[in-house]
Amino acid sequence: MGEALDADMGHFGRRAIKWAWCAAVFPLLYPNYLGQGALILSNSQAIDNPFFPRQVAGGVGFLYAAAACFSVYDIKANA
């Protein structure tokens, strides 16, 4: 993430990035984490897989592989 943030600093500046994190990222992550916590509290079996609980076992592997591919692509795009 540091590389992407450094790349964006040249385009947007520190003030715009801080505003985006405070106005968009944190307010959206907060209910997401609360929802995951509520899921684990209401269903103790969900602690094994709290991120993708409604996906079939084979689908989770595909989602992890896709996330890894997109991460590599993003790193190469910012290089």
C-alpha positions as a printed Julia matrix, in Angstrom:
79×3 Matrix{Float64}:
   0.0     0.0     0.0
   2.9     2.32    0.63
   3.92    2.2    -3.02
   0.42    3.06   -4.2
   0.16    5.85   -1.65
   3.51    7.28   -2.78
   2.39    7.14   -6.4
  -0.84    8.97   -5.58
   0.96   11.63   -3.52
   2.4    13.0    -6.76
  -1.05   13.38   -8.24
  -3.3    14.45   -5.38
  -1.28   15.68   -2.43
  -1.35   14.96    1.27
  -4.5    16.93    2.12
  -6.69   15.18   -0.48
  -5.49   11.72    0.53
  -6.06   12.41    4.24
  -9.54   13.72    3.45
 -10.36   10.63    1.37
  -9.24    8.28    4.15
 -11.2    10.17    6.81
 -14.32   10.73    4.69
 -14.54    7.47    2.74
 -12.28    4.66    3.92
 -12.68    4.76    7.7
 -16.47    5.31    7.69
 -16.9     2.35    5.32
 -14.5     0.02    7.14
 -16.07    0.66   10.55
 -19.48   -0.94    9.81
 -17.75   -3.71    7.87
 -15.7    -4.71   10.91
 -18.72   -4.35   13.18
 -20.68   -6.64   10.86
 -17.94   -9.26   10.9
 -17.8    -9.07   14.69
 -21.59   -9.44   14.93
 -21.46  -12.44   12.6
 -18.84  -14.14   14.76
 -20.75  -13.35   17.97
 -24.02  -14.7    16.56
 -22.51  -17.76   14.87
 -19.41  -19.18   16.53
 -18.72  -21.46   13.54
 -18.17  -18.38   11.36
 -14.82  -17.73   13.04
 -13.26  -20.24   10.63
 -14.11  -18.05    7.63
 -15.51  -14.6     8.55
 -14.59  -12.91    5.25
 -16.45  -15.06    2.73
 -19.04  -16.99    4.78
 -21.6   -17.48    2.01
 -19.21  -18.81   -0.63
 -18.78  -22.5    -1.36
 -15.4   -24.02   -0.51
 -14.15  -23.98   -4.12
 -15.32  -20.41   -4.61
 -13.24  -19.14   -1.71
 -10.06  -20.46   -3.31
 -10.96  -18.68   -6.53
 -11.59  -15.42   -4.66
  -8.23  -15.66   -2.88
  -6.45  -16.38   -6.17
  -8.21  -13.46   -7.88
  -7.27  -11.11   -5.02
  -3.64  -12.23   -5.25
  -3.58  -11.72   -9.04
  -5.07   -8.24   -8.74
  -2.53   -7.35   -6.04
   0.36   -8.39   -8.28
  -1.17   -6.47  -11.18
  -1.52   -3.36   -9.02
   2.07   -3.57   -7.82
   3.33   -3.87  -11.4
   1.11   -1.02  -12.58
   2.54    1.3    -9.91
   6.17    0.31  -10.55
